[in-house]
Amino acid sequence: MLSTLALIATGIILIYGLLHLLLYYTHDDREPPPVSTTFPFVGAMLGLMRKKSKYYIEIRNKYDLPIYTLRLPGTRLYVVNSVSLIASVQRQFKVLAFLPLEAKLSMGVCGSSETANEILNTNTNGDEGDWGYIMTFYKTIRAPLAPGSELDAMNRVMAQKVSASIDQIKGQQVVQLFEKFQEGIIILIVGLYPSILAKECIRARELMTEAFTQYFEDEGHNLGSGLVKSRFAHSTEHKIPLKDIARFEVGNTIGLLTNTAPSAFWMVYHLYSDPNVLEDCRQELSKVISSVTTTLKDGETTKVHTIDMSEVKGACPILLSTLQEVFRIHSIGISTRMVMEDHMLDNKYLLKKGNTVIIPGPVQHTSTSAWGSDASMIDHRRFLPKNKRHNPVAFRAFGGGTTLCPGRHFASTEILAFAAMLILRFDITPTGGQWVHLTSDKAALWETTPVPDNDIEVKISPRAGEDINAQRRILVSSSDKAMPLSAEDM
Ligand code: HEM
């Protein structure tokens, strides 16, 4: 018995020593310094599985390195902490590329056909010039999402839908299919026996694909937004089969729904759980509401209150600052790039081909050098123009560089519209009496905006003094002004 234990102990010590030697001899001194974990290779993997993006914050706090290497079984993660290196990574968008990774992820998550995969995989990184499905895709969709007439048109439809949904506040609605799809996305990303481990997710994906196929067969997109028309035209130009176009739309729902809905939740949570924030934002909004009395057909008079979202975006800096602070506190996104060939980053750090560079957003958002000593506190006035003292590159909620989120203006307008309509009309109180602190530790590593770990039950009632018979109108007047949401908008 003793000798068996001694044998196991010797084996473990031997493996431990060998792994350390392997780490030492396979690490080039010019690479970003490796951070040591108790067990080489396995330690970092376990740390990431347990602590997710908090692991990167822990390492930043411990070693305070501008960039470092995390060794995982079979691969290296080069983790960027310094703001100036983020800019260097973003400049090298061909050598430190995102598009080949995106093509791979789309295929896994959307389950596209071989024909579509071949089209997706052609000239993925633009090595043969500025052409190909994926190379030109983002250029195509950036135009209808940039401030201007097409975005205004989308915002108008969205604002009416948001307003109608607030009019109907009554009960709970669950988007069951999407939830089922979302639950298995991580299995689809890693490709771990999806047909066995993500059965329900795939079933939901297929049902959503059928619905989108029907939508395109009925030519629904011809009546849709500039965005859906551009996406459809781009795919048909590249001869993507209809069913795959539908599949890519299912994939697109991830970016649309998994970020906007949780961000709107956190915005509402912070507005209502702090009376000062609520009061500041209500006061600001009250100044942009225009009210008139109108006579109805039956001779009765009623008030009509109108709010113009284009005016809100310009005239309600505290509301906008609150939203930006909500993004800073809650965003957990990680920008990822593939190293396409050996590269000396900033002429200082060797990044070896085949490995991955990551920029964890939470590392930037919790950095005291970027945000000051109160970085861990929520301050709804932090982003007010007169207070601005942070480096905009340190705000990572929408990523940055060539992969900067093109939907940021649409999503932010939607959340602002939802929050504005809600706080103007309703009071919300937790049924438990107190607003509790909500965690979001269950979120998966691929997510950008987490949902809270637990539900919170609230009572929604008309705001004190609210004239429930008054009519509400929401407008989006023409505007080509960009909200200052990312470094690129400044
Ligand atoms: C609050 C809502 C949203 C948040 C927080 C968000 C955040 C992000 C982030 C962090 C990225 C990755 C950027 C990078 O790695 O550098 C991204 C990419 C992207 N987002 Fe959003 N997003 C939101 C809403 C939307 C919406 C509504 C749309 C579409 C209408 C959209 C479309 C996209 C697309 C197409 C990309 C990929 C860009 C590329 O690869 O070049 N997003 N988003």
Boltz pocket constraint, residues with backbone or C-beta under 6 A from the ligand:
constraints:
  - pocket:
      binder: B
      contacts: [[A, 98], [A, 102], [A, 138], [A, 145], [A, 255], [A, 256], [A, 259], [A, 260], [A, 263], [A, 333], [A, 334], [A, 335], [A, 336], [A, 396], [A, 397], [A, 398], [A, 399], [A, 400], [A, 401], [A, 402], [A, 403], [A, 404], [A, 405], [A, 406], [A, 407], [A, 408], [A, 410], [A, 411], [A, 412], [A, 448], [A, 449]]
      max_distance: 6.0
